[in-house]
Amino acid sequence: MKLVLGLILVALSSVSLAAYSDEDASRYSKIVKELKAMETNHPGLAKVFSIGTNDEGTELYALRVSTSPQAMDLTKVGHFVVATHHGNEGGSTLFAMEFLKDLLNRYQSDELYKTNLAQMEFTVLPVLNVSGFNRNSRYEHGQDPNRDYPGPCQDKSTGKLKSIRTLMEFMGTRPFAAAVTAHGYIGNFTYPWGFYTDNNKTLDENRYREVFRKVAEVNGYSYGNAGDAIYPANGTYEDYVYWKHGSWSLLLELRNGSAKDVAGTVPAIARYFDLIDSSPSSKNQFTANCTRHQGPDLRRE
């Protein structure tokens, strides 16, 4: 089943990458150009900045969206979105860019959201795996970036990729109440724990289910625990950021990454940020063991 899922992901991922193919420039440079255009068009709300570099020395550019975007504002509730851990999942990149457009539009035109949004600071990193994105490859230097994070059940060396070390360092620069990591393509929302353990219910299981049930109403995705709803995997960002920092993490698995799919999912993620707690969890400890006997449960909830 895991092999079948993997083949599906590879087959579908190339569809969404077409939106970011460019004969005269790398896909990543096109993304950076779009980020800078957002900053130019919304100078009072958006700021492009680098969180650091990868192994090639390439800057990893993010966009900060806030009513005071020029510098990190610790008085605001911090939220984070990262996409394109896997370079062949172009739908996740498209999602990040469309989420930014929607966010900027709501900051400017939606009176209902203006007050709440003014209390928040969003940071969106559209492309983490730059070389993989440019080559339409899942991997970065032969490594799977979303298996390179430490965790309570991780038995391999981690942080081999500088991009991952850079992101881990950045996640410690301020409290991020919630963190969304975008992937594709199954069509669900999942939450920790996703690593190899039979004891995969966090102490926040009930809170997660309460919020995810309402989020899933927006676009009809399924939802559940990552280790059961998809398959268990060690070294993932979503487990790491919850375990290490208490950030309420959501693994977004787009259904197919099409423009229609992304358009229906952007408001679902906006709702997640509206509903989730405004501070990191204090119950993010893993207190069980790292034994896994059961297989993945692919039933939809």
N, C-alpha and C positions, 0 to 999 in steps of 0.2 A: 504493500500500500504506500509506503514512503517513497518507493521508486516511482510509482505511478504519479504521485503528487508532484515529485520533482520534475518529471517529464512534462506535466501539465504546466508548471510554472515557467519552464524554459520555453515551451511552445508559445504561450500567450504573451510573454514579456516583450517580444519583439514588436508587437502591434503598437504599444504606446510609445515606444522609442521613436517612431517615425516622426512624431511632432517635434523632436529635438535633433533631427539629423540635419547637417549643414556641410556642404562640400567645401566651403571656404573657411570654416572655423570649427573648432572642437565643439561637441555638444555642451561641454561645461562652460566654455566661454560665452555661449549663447545665454545660458542661465545667468551668469554673472552680469551680462549686459542687461537682462531683464530686471534683475534686482536693482541695478543702478538707476534704471529708468523709473522704477517705483519710488526710489529715494528722491529723484529729481521732481517727480510729479506730486509727491507728498512730503515736502521737506519738514513739516511740523509733526509728522507722524512716523516716518521711516528713516532708518539709518543702516547702511551697509557697513559691515565690519568683518574682520577675520577672527576666527576663534583660534587660529594657529595654522600649522602646516602639516602636510603628509610626508611620506618618505621621499618624494621627488622635490620637496620644497614648495609645492603648490599651496597657495593660500586657500583655506576652507572658509568660504564666505557665507555669512548668515545675514538675515535682515531682522533688525529689532523694530518692533511696532509698538508704539507707546505715545502718550501725550508729551513725553519728555525723552525722545529717542536718542539724543546725542550721547548719553552715557547710561550705564546700568543704574537703575533706580531701585534700591533695596526697600523703599517704602511701599512699592507696588507688589502685587501678587505675581510671581514669576511663573510663566508657562513655556513649554518647549516643544518643538516639533522637529524631528529629524527624518529625512527620507534618503533613499538610495544607498542603504547599506549594501545592497546587491545591485551591481551596475546594470544588469539586464532587466531590472524592474522599473522601466520608465514610467509606468503608471503612477508609481509613488512620487516621482519627481513632478509629474503633472499635478498630482494632488497638492503637493506643497505649494506650488506656484498659484494654483487656483484658490487655495485656502488663504494665501496672502492677499490676493485680489479681493476676496470676499471680506476679509478682516478690515482692510483699508476702506472699503466701501461702507461697511457698517460703522466704522469710527466717524465717518463724515456725514452719513445720511440717515442713519437709523436712530431716531430719538429714543426709542425704547432701550437701546443698548449703550448709548453714549455714557451714561453715568457709571454703569458697571465696567465698561471697557476702560474708562479713565483710571480705574483702580488697578488695572492689569498691565503687565509688560510681557509681550510675546516675543520669543526668539525662534526663528524658523531657519533651519539649515537644509536647503533643498537637496544638496548632493554631498554625501560623506565619502563615497567611494568614487573619486574622480577618474582614476585610470580605468576602472571597470565600466563606468558610465560612458566614457569616450570610446571604449572598445566593445560595448554591448556584452560585457562579461560579468557573471555573478561575482567573480573573485577579484581580489586585489593582491598582487604579488603571490598568486597561488594560494592565498589564504581566504577563508570565508570570514569576512569582517564581523558577521553576527554570530560568530562562535569564539570571539577573541576577548571576551570580557571575563573577569573573575567572578566567582560566585561561591556559595557555600557547598555546592556539589561539583565544582569544577576540579578535575584531577589532571588537567593539562596546563602547560605554561600559557600565559595570556599576555595581552598587550604587545604582541609581536609586531603589529602594524602601528606606525606612528599616528595615523589618522585616528585610531581607536584610543591611543594614549592621549592625544590632543583633546578628543571629545570627553574622555573621562576627567581630565583636568578641568575642562571648562564647566562640566556639570557640578564641580565643587566650588565654583566662584560665587554662587548665590543659591538660596533655597529655590528650587523649582517645585511648585505645588503639584503640577501635573506634567507628564511627558508622554507624547504620542510618537510612535515609530511606525512609519508607513512602509508597507510591503505589498505584494500581490502574488498569487491570485486565487483566492478561495471564496471570499465574500463573508468575512466575519470579523468580530471584535473579540479579542481575548485579553486576559489579564494573568498575573503571576499566580502560582509558580508554573513555569514551563519546563524546568529542568528535570533530570531523571530522579524522581522520587514518587513513591506511592502516596506520600503525605503532602499533596500539592495544594491543599487549601491553606491560604494565608489567614491570619487573624482578621483580615479585612474582607473575607469572602462575602459576607452578607452585604456589606456596603458596596462592594464592587458589583454584585448581582443587582442590587437596587438601582444603581446608576446605569449599568449597561442595558438593563431591560428597557429603560426609557430612551436611551440612545438608539437602540436597535429598532424602536418604533419609527424612527425617522426614515430609514431606507430599507428596512426589512432584512437586514443582515442577521445571521445567527450570532450567538455570543456564548462565551464560557471560559473555563480555565484553559490556558494555552497547552498544558501538557496533555489534556484529554481531548480538547476540541480540534487540535491539529495533530501534533506529535511532540513528544518530549525532546528537548535539545538543551545542552549545556552551553554556557558562554554567551547568552543573548543579552542585548541591550535592555530589553523590557524587564528582565529579571534583575539585572545588575542595578539599574537606576532605582528600582523599588527597594531592593535589599540594601544598597549602600547609602541612599539618600532619602528613602521614604517617599519619593515622588510617585504619585498615583499614575502608574504607567498603563498605557493602552497600546496593544499591538493591533494595528489596522492591517487586515489582509483584504485588499481590494478584490472585487469579484473578477474583473477583467481589465481594469485600468483604462477603459474607454472614456471619452469625454462625458458621455451620459452617466456612466458609473461614478466618475469623480464628482460630477455636478450634484448627484444625489447624496454623496458621502460627505461633502464639505459641510452642509448644515448639520449632519449627525455629529461630526467632530466639534463643531461650534457648540452644539448642545452639551457635549461632554464637558467642555471647559466651563460652561455655565453651571452645570450641576455638581461637579466634583468639588471636594473640600478646598478651601483657600489656603491651606497649609499642608505640608507633607505629613504622611502618616507617622505615628509614633509606635505603631504595632507591626513594623516591617521585619522583625527578627524571624529567622528560620530556626525552629527549635526541634525539628524532627530529624529523620535520618535520610540518607541518600540511596535508599534501596528502591528499585523500580521493577515490579513484576508484570503489571498489566500493560496491555497494548493500547494504542491510541483509540479513542472513542470518536468516530467521525459523524455521529448522529448530530443533527441540527436541533437546537433547543427552541 
